[in-house]
Structures are given as structure tokens and as C-alpha cells.
Amino acid sequence: MTVPLTAYLIVAAVLFGIGVYTVVAQRSAVMMLMGVELLLNAIGLNLIAFWRFVQPSDYSAQIFTIVIITVGAVEMAIGLAIMMMLY
């Protein structure tokens, strides 16, 4: 039994919506960074879902998703470091 593409897209849309709400509604910079991280995770999930269902022989989507995860980790680390320096 395989999970349909729409299930992945619904989960990614929910993640993206929570991320947008977190970025817009929160006043704390840490929470805003967490919202951006949710946005990046939703984008990565969409990439992997479309890769799986459209062209599973090409691995460029997986490489791009690893880059997105790396950028998210670096963004969080640099953001927290800047906030600690300002505090």
C-alpha cells in the first residue's frame, strides 16, 4: 500500500501554514526562526514527494533537500548566535 501524493501535499501545506502563522504572529526572534525552519521543512517535503511520484530515477531533488536542511540548520545556528551576542 502506497501513500498517495495528496497526503504528502496536505501535510506539507499544514506545515507551511503553521510556519507562516508562526513567522507573522510571534514577537520572539527565536519563534520566528522556528517558523522559517517549518517553512523550509514544508518545501523539502514537497520536493521529496514530487521526486518520488514524478521522476524517482533522478536524485537532484534529494540533493537539493539536503541543501535545504543544511541551510536551515546554519540559519538557526547563526540566528541564535547573533541573538546571544546582542543579549
C-alpha positions in Angstrom: 0.0 0.0 0.0 1.5 3.3 -1.0 0.7 6.7 0.4 -0.9 9.0 -2.3 0.8 12.2 -3.3 -2.1 14.3 -1.9 -1.4 13.1 1.6 2.2 14.4 1.4 0.9 17.7 -0.1 -1.6 18.1 2.7 1.0 17.6 5.4 3.3 20.0 3.7 0.6 22.6 3.4 -0.2 22.3 7.1 3.5 22.6 7.9 3.7 25.7 5.7 0.6 27.2 7.2 1.9 26.8 10.7 5.2 28.2 9.7 3.7 31.3 8.1 1.5 31.8 11.1 4.5 31.5 13.4 6.6 34.0 11.5 3.7 36.5 11.3 2.2 36.2 14.7 5.2 35.8 17.0 7.3 38.6 18.5 10.2 36.5 19.7 13.0 36.1 17.2 13.6 32.5 18.3 10.0 31.6 17.4 10.3 33.4 14.1 13.4 31.3 13.3 11.5 28.2 14.2 8.7 29.3 11.8 11.2 29.8 9.0 12.5 26.3 9.8 9.0 24.9 9.4 8.7 26.7 6.1 11.9 25.1 4.8 10.8 21.7 6.0 7.5 22.0 4.1 9.4 22.9 1.0 11.7 19.9 1.4 8.7 17.6 1.9 7.2 18.9 -1.3 10.4 18.3 -3.2 10.8 14.8 -2.0 7.1 13.9 -2.6 7.2 15.2 -6.1 10.5 13.5 -6.7 9.1 10.2 -5.6 6.0 10.4 -7.7 7.3 12.2 -10.8 10.9 11.1 -11.5 12.4 8.7 -9.0 15.4 7.9 -11.2 16.8 11.5 -10.9 18.4 12.2 -7.5 18.7 16.0 -7.8 15.7 16.6 -5.6 17.3 14.6 -2.7 20.5 16.6 -3.0 18.5 19.9 -3.1 16.6 18.8 0.0 19.8 18.1 1.9 21.0 21.6 0.9 17.7 23.0 2.3 18.1 21.1 5.6 21.7 22.3 5.8 20.7 25.9 5.1 18.0 25.6 7.8 20.5 24.4 10.4 23.0 27.1 9.5 20.3 29.7 9.7 19.2 28.6 13.1 22.8 28.5 14.4 23.7 31.9 13.1 20.4 33.5 14.2 20.8 32.1 17.7 24.5 33.2 17.8 23.5 36.8 16.8 20.8 36.9 19.4 23.2 35.7 22.1 25.7 38.4 21.0 23.1 41.1 21.2 21.8 39.9 24.6 
